[in-house]
Amino acid sequence: MIISVAFFCLGQDSLYLGQDRREPTNADEAAAQKAKAEAEIDSKYQVWVRTLTPAHPAWERILQSELGDFYLPIHKRQKVAGRSNAW
């Protein structure tokens, strides 16, 4: 039992490799971390869009104009992660 808990804990640490694990201490730091993460996702998304066939970027532009502030970031995260979604 103790060994399995130790392996579970070790596995959780590997999820955070390469990421800043420090918690923000105020709203300004939280907003800065969120903005940095969104900027990274957006740049990766733009690279992904450039790799598409000619017809596909037109659909992505429609999605960008119609999905709004809630669904568009979700769509971008999924596409950057290589996952398919309903859009």
C-alpha positions as CSV (number, residue, x, y, z in Angstrom):
1,M,0.0,0.0,0.0
2,I,2.7,2.5,0.9
3,I,4.7,1.6,-2.2
4,S,1.7,2.3,-4.4
5,V,1.1,5.7,-2.8
6,A,4.8,6.6,-3.3
7,F,4.5,5.7,-7.0
8,F,1.3,7.7,-7.3
9,C,3.0,10.8,-5.8
10,L,6.0,10.4,-8.1
11,G,3.7,10.2,-11.1
12,Q,2.0,13.4,-10.1
13,D,5.3,15.3,-10.1
14,S,5.9,14.3,-13.7
15,L,2.7,16.1,-14.7
16,Y,4.3,19.4,-13.7
17,L,7.7,19.1,-15.3
18,G,8.5,22.3,-17.2
19,Q,5.8,24.3,-15.6
20,D,5.9,26.9,-12.9
21,R,4.4,25.2,-9.9
22,R,4.4,28.3,-7.7
23,E,1.0,29.5,-6.6
24,P,0.2,33.1,-7.3
25,T,0.0,35.2,-4.1
26,N,-2.4,37.9,-5.4
27,A,-4.8,38.7,-8.2
28,D,-2.1,40.5,-10.2
29,E,0.2,37.4,-10.2
30,A,-2.7,35.2,-11.1
31,A,-3.7,37.4,-14.0
32,A,-0.1,37.5,-15.2
33,Q,0.2,33.7,-15.1
34,K,-3.1,33.3,-16.9
35,A,-2.1,35.9,-19.6
36,K,1.3,34.1,-20.1
37,A,-0.4,30.7,-20.5
38,E,-3.0,32.1,-22.9
39,A,-0.2,33.7,-25.0
40,E,1.7,30.4,-25.2
41,I,-1.5,28.6,-26.3
42,D,-2.3,31.3,-28.8
43,S,1.1,31.2,-30.4
44,K,1.0,27.4,-30.6
45,Y,-2.5,27.6,-32.1
46,Q,-1.3,30.1,-34.8
47,V,1.4,27.7,-35.7
48,W,-1.1,24.9,-36.0
49,V,-3.4,27.0,-38.2
50,R,-0.5,27.7,-40.6
51,T,-0.1,23.9,-41.1
52,L,-3.7,23.5,-42.3
53,T,-5.0,22.9,-45.9
54,P,-6.2,26.0,-47.7
55,A,-9.9,25.5,-46.9
56,H,-9.5,24.8,-43.2
57,P,-8.2,28.2,-42.1
58,A,-11.4,29.8,-43.4
59,W,-13.4,27.6,-41.0
60,E,-11.0,28.4,-38.1
61,R,-11.6,32.2,-38.8
62,I,-15.3,31.6,-38.6
63,L,-14.8,29.7,-35.3
64,Q,-12.6,32.6,-34.0
65,S,-15.4,35.1,-34.7
66,E,-18.3,33.0,-33.4
67,L,-17.1,30.9,-30.4
68,G,-16.6,33.9,-28.1
69,D,-14.5,34.4,-25.0
70,F,-15.6,31.2,-23.2
71,Y,-15.5,28.5,-26.0
72,L,-12.6,29.8,-28.1
73,P,-9.9,29.3,-25.5
74,I,-11.2,25.8,-24.9
75,H,-11.1,25.1,-28.7
76,K,-7.5,26.4,-28.9
77,R,-6.3,24.3,-26.0
78,Q,-7.8,21.2,-27.5
79,K,-6.4,21.8,-31.0
80,V,-2.9,22.6,-29.6
81,A,-3.1,19.3,-27.6
82,G,-4.0,17.4,-30.8
83,R,-7.5,16.5,-29.7
84,S,-10.6,16.6,-32.0
85,N,-13.7,18.5,-30.8
86,A,-17.2,19.1,-31.9
87,W,-16.2,22.3,-33.8
